[in-house]
Amino acid sequence: MVRSTNVGKAKATAGTNDNLGRLMMLAIGAVIGFAAGVMVAPTTGRNARARVAQKSGKLARRTARRTVTVTRYAASTAAGRASGAVSRLTAREQEVEPETIADRVRTELGQDADLRHLPSLNVNAEPGGVVYLRGALPTDDLRTRAENIARGVRGVQTVVNEVEVVTSASVRTGQPAPEEITELSRKVEAAIRQDSNLSYLDPLEVRQDSAGILYLRGTVHSEEDRERAESIARGVEGVSTVINDLAVVSPGPDVIEGQAAGE
């Protein structure tokens, strides 16, 4: 008796749940049907569709603006990081010793097939990656090539190309012409030594080859002194071409102290 009562209650509960489920499905169907009717109706449907389209458009535009903003921020951040990396690399290269940079340039010039058999170029470097090229080459194309090679060397920031184009046979073939101390070379050396700012030059070698080219060799303390010596040589009567092979070597502390004491 008890069992039949429990079974009856279970059936009644199941029936109630089924009825509730049917009612919920009917309610959902009614809502969907009403929404569809509103959307399809000639007047209300048009307005509803317009509101939905307007909201969808606003959402799409907002999303597009947000995407553009995020993209620009990412690009700007990447560019800033890249620029910072380049700046740090440049700063490190500028700290490299000038002689190290000059050696790099000499090595690259010596590996070029058209330049390595010619007379060696004079390469000097200063702090900050400034490189000076000096000497003589037979064509302007080779002069430009030497400059481009130097510019491509790591650590080089600026190239000052003072290479002269000389068409003499000795420069074209790479076979130096015989050099000698001539009357003209003696005049040039005397004129340079008479300058009070250049009296320290020792050794100073002034030679002239059979093609009439005058060569200046030795060391000076500054770029200004180097240019001064060349200017004096060019000012001597009879001089046509000067190859300035004077190397710039900073004086040591003892030399600087001696110069200060002399003053």
Phi, psi and omega in degrees: 000316179296318181297316180295327177295316179296321179296321180295317179296320180297318179295320179297318179296317179298318179297319178298316179297321178296318179297318179298318180298318180295319179298318180296318179295320178296320180295315179297318179297321179297318180297316180295318179297318179298315180298320179294320179297319179297318181292327184271335183304144184304316185265298182296325180296320179298315180295318180296316179297322179297318180295318178297316179297320180296315179295320179295319178297316179299316180297319180294317179294319179297318179296319180296316179298318180295322179295317179297317180298314180296320180295315179297319180297317180296318180295318180296319179296317180296318179295320179296319179294320179295317180297320178296321179295318179296319180297318180294321179295316179298318180298319179294321180293326180290343179276351180292143180299138180307320182294328177296317179294318179299320178296321178299317181294316179301319180297315181293320178296322181290345180267353180282131186297328183268348183252335189290337181270356180270165178307138184298140177277152177273120181242124175233150179227149177238164178305146182093007178078023178272124183242135178250130174251130181220161180128206182223141175225154187282341181222158178290330178297318178291325177299315179293321180297316179301319179295316181296322178297316180297321180296331182276358182280137180299129179099346180277125178256323183219140177240124174255108186265105179248020178292135179262145176268114183235126186264015180293157182299324182296324179283321181294320184269344184079007177259107183303137176283153179304132179250151179206163175275115182250175178299322180292319180295325177295320179297318181294315180298318180297320180295321179292317183290337179285344178284126185297333181280348184240010183295342181283348186299114178196112007275156171229123183241123178238116181232158177231133180266179185292345178271000179088006180278134181260133181244133174250126180225151183140197179230146176232166185271345184205163177295326178297319179294323179298313179294325180296316180297318179295320180297320178296316181298318181292338181277351180281134182299133178100348180276129179249314182230132179237126172255112185268100178258020177291130180263139178271117179232120181297135181291150177285169181303323182294324179291319180295319178295321178295320179294321179295322179294323180294331179288000000 
